[in-house]
Amino acid sequence: MAELKADALNLRPGLWPVMLGTAMVVLSYSLLNPVLAVRLQTSGASNTAIGLFAMLPFLSVAALVPLVPKLFARIGTGQAYRAGLLLELIACLGYLFTTDYRIWCVLGLMAGIGAAAAWNATEALIAHNVPPSHRGRLTGMYQTLLGAGMALGPLLPSLMHLDPRQANITAAGGLALGLLITLAPAVTRLKATHDDREPMSLLGAWRFRPTLAWAAVVGGVFEVGLGSITTAYGSQIGFSLAGATSIAGALGLGSFLLQYPMGWLADHTPARRLFAMGAAILALSAVAFSQASHWPALIWICAALWGGVGGALYTLSMIRVAHDFADSSALAGTSAMIAGYTIGGALGPLISGWVFDHLGLGGQGSWLAILALSLLLMQGQRPAPASHAKD
């Protein structure tokens, strides 16, 4: 542990501000998104409409991921990161001045554009700059930091007695602080690619490691694609604002608790075994969730498992990217995983909203179980040899 702390403290200058800035973004949006979902539900919006709104930022990220490498090459990774945080801050402030659903959708898309730059920059910088011997643990530590933000954010309305407007203002303050932290000059000197290596396309990265990309999709559905719609479900069945948002808090708490242990295991255990274990746990939790009408406590238990194991799938994917793409392009590998994760984050609320409206609680549990089992089945595929990384 002492060796890990020494390595963490000796990371390249500028990497810690990026990690902390991104943690503030996650904290802020983990506070904001459940509150926005409850506002929509109490205003009479359907589960499908809430799911569509929650999908839009992820849709933006997934659509813009292929363009990110060109943006980074043009203005620099650090400058693109800061521009992304600024866009997210502007979108967050916009929710204070209107309740028009259509404008909210535009703001959601704007937040996704900012996230596409900031998120890709953070993951690529970590994958490229973290020492190989401790990639699992240091990546796990970073994801634990994000998990802490995901856990704390939804609990702030209850802990600080915030009404929806105050929660929105608090989230904007967190985003402004994150932007301020990353104004350190060292941030603009960080690199995310090898200058002497041929770049890899996003499709090439997907073809090289399709199982990792699918694990990222599944992780995105479970960790971030279910928070808003499950929070809205809690509000629908009679929970207060604090009670409903605490479901999203359980998701974040699960993510916080599991990321570092999973990173440590990744340094000592075959990745395929860990992916298979995670998929099996998610399938079982989905089946359990279908019985939540008889035992409401299952909502929080399953949410914690979704946040923990879904987040772990993403963490494992990023750890494997740092290893498998070390000789090609960490930016291409991380972009491919982020695209998969955001596709999952976009499809999760949209499909779940439709399923809740038409098939109820049992349908929700069934489709999530099928999704988890698909990842379990994919673990039988053999990865492509390293020579294919140039495709």
Buried (B, 14 or more C-beta within 10 A) or exposed (E): EEEBEEBBEEBBEBBBBBBBBBBBBBBBBBBBBBBBBBBBBEEEBBBBBBBBBBBBBBBBBBBBBBBBBEBBEEBBBBBBBBBBBBBBBBBBBBBEEEEEEEEBBBBBBBBBBBBBBBBBBBBBBBBBBBEEEBBBBBBBBBBBBBBBBBBBBBBBBBEEEBEBEBBBBBBBBBBBBBBEBBEBEBBBEBBBBBEEEEBBBBEBBBBBBBBBBBBBBBBBBBBBBBBBBBBBBBBBBEBEBBBBBBBBBBBBBBBBBBBBBBBBBBBEEEBBEBBBBBBBBBBBBBBBBBEBEEEEEBBBBBBBBBBBBBBBBBBBBBBBBBBBBBEBBBBBBBBBBBBBBBBBBBBBBBBBBBBBBEEEBBBBBBBBBEBBBBBBEBBEEEBBEEEEBEE
